Amino acid sequence: MADARRVRIKGRVQGVFFRAWTKEQAEQLGVLGWVRNCSDGSVEAHLEGDSEKVSELIGRLRAGPPAANVSSVEIQDVDPEDFHHFAVALSF
């Protein structure tokens, strides 16, 4: 079953290769979407694909890459946008 979630990760998550790491994790799991830095210092991601794989990626995002320090993860259900790959998007 397909699932789509918008996730905002807060903490020390910029300048620690969080976006590149997220892309690598998503590609390993077959999750589609994007990840980007936000102006408030958080990282936002749109994740879609198999429900179990999306949930697995969210679990990985809660820990983050080794240099990160994740303080919170906010999750919102959203509509799928029919992505064909996972990308590091422009920051906003």
VOMARVO-529953 format. One line per 5 residues: number of its first residue (from 1); their letters; for each residue x negated, y, z negated of C-alpha. Coordinates in Angstrom, 2 decimals. Example, Ala and Ser with C-alpha at 12.3 -4.5 7.8 and 13.67 -1.06 7.14 Angstrom:
2
1) as) -12.30 -4.50 -7.80 | -13.67 -1.06 -7.14
***
This chain:
92
1) madar) 0.00 0.00 0.00 | -1.34 3.46 0.95 | -1.85 6.12 -1.67 | -2.92 9.77 -1.59 | -4.23 11.81 -4.50
6) rvrik) -5.71 15.27 -4.99 | -8.36 15.19 -7.70 | -10.13 18.06 -9.48 | -13.28 17.17 -11.41 | -14.59 19.60 -14.03
11) grvqg) -17.82 19.75 -15.97 | -21.39 19.91 -14.67 | -20.44 18.71 -11.20 | -22.04 21.21 -8.81 | -25.72 21.14 -7.94
16) vffra) -25.99 17.46 -8.92 | -25.26 15.84 -5.51 | -21.66 15.15 -6.60 | -20.19 15.68 -3.13 | -22.72 13.48 -1.32
21) wtkeq) -22.34 10.80 -4.00 | -18.53 10.96 -3.71 | -18.74 10.53 0.07 | -20.99 7.50 -0.39 | -18.63 5.95 -2.94
26) aeqlg) -15.57 6.62 -0.75 | -17.22 5.05 2.28 | -18.18 1.95 0.23 | -14.53 1.55 -0.79 | -12.95 2.49 2.54
31) vlgwv) -11.22 5.57 1.08 | -10.54 8.46 3.47 | -10.28 12.24 2.89 | -12.67 14.98 1.79 | -14.55 16.51 -1.13
36) rncsd) -15.58 20.16 -1.67 | -16.96 22.56 -4.27 | -14.56 25.13 -5.74 | -15.41 28.69 -6.73 | -14.60 27.96 -10.40
41) gsvea) -17.44 25.40 -10.59 | -15.23 22.34 -10.23 | -15.15 19.81 -7.39 | -11.92 18.96 -5.56 | -11.22 15.87 -3.47
46) hlegd) -8.40 14.53 -1.35 | -8.39 10.73 -1.46 | -6.21 8.40 0.54 | -6.08 4.74 1.37 | -5.37 1.46 -0.38
51) sekvs) -3.95 2.17 -3.86 | -6.46 -0.09 -5.62 | -9.39 1.48 -3.76 | -8.21 5.03 -4.50 | -7.84 4.10 -8.19
56) eligr) -11.31 2.55 -8.18 | -12.81 5.72 -6.70 | -11.04 7.88 -9.30 | -12.57 5.66 -11.98 | -16.00 6.24 -10.48
61) lragp) -15.37 9.99 -10.30 | -14.68 10.01 -14.05 | -18.32 8.97 -14.60 | -19.88 10.77 -11.61 | -23.45 10.45 -10.37
66) paanv) -26.32 10.21 -12.91 | -27.03 13.98 -13.14 | -23.37 14.97 -13.56 | -21.48 15.52 -16.80 | -17.74 15.14 -16.12
71) ssvei) -15.55 16.78 -18.77 | -12.13 16.20 -17.15 | -10.40 14.80 -14.10 | -6.99 16.11 -13.01 | -4.99 13.92 -10.63
76) qdvdp) -2.01 14.92 -8.50 | 0.02 12.73 -6.14 | 0.11 14.24 -2.64 | 1.29 13.24 0.82 | -1.18 11.36 3.04
81) edfhh) -2.75 13.51 5.77 | -3.83 10.59 8.02 | -7.61 11.04 7.82 | -9.88 8.77 9.85 | -13.06 9.26 7.79
86) faval) -14.36 10.86 4.56 | -16.09 14.24 4.82 | -17.86 16.80 2.71 | -15.72 19.89 3.39 | -16.59 23.56 3.20
91) sf) -16.57 25.04 -0.29 | -13.97 27.59 -1.29
***
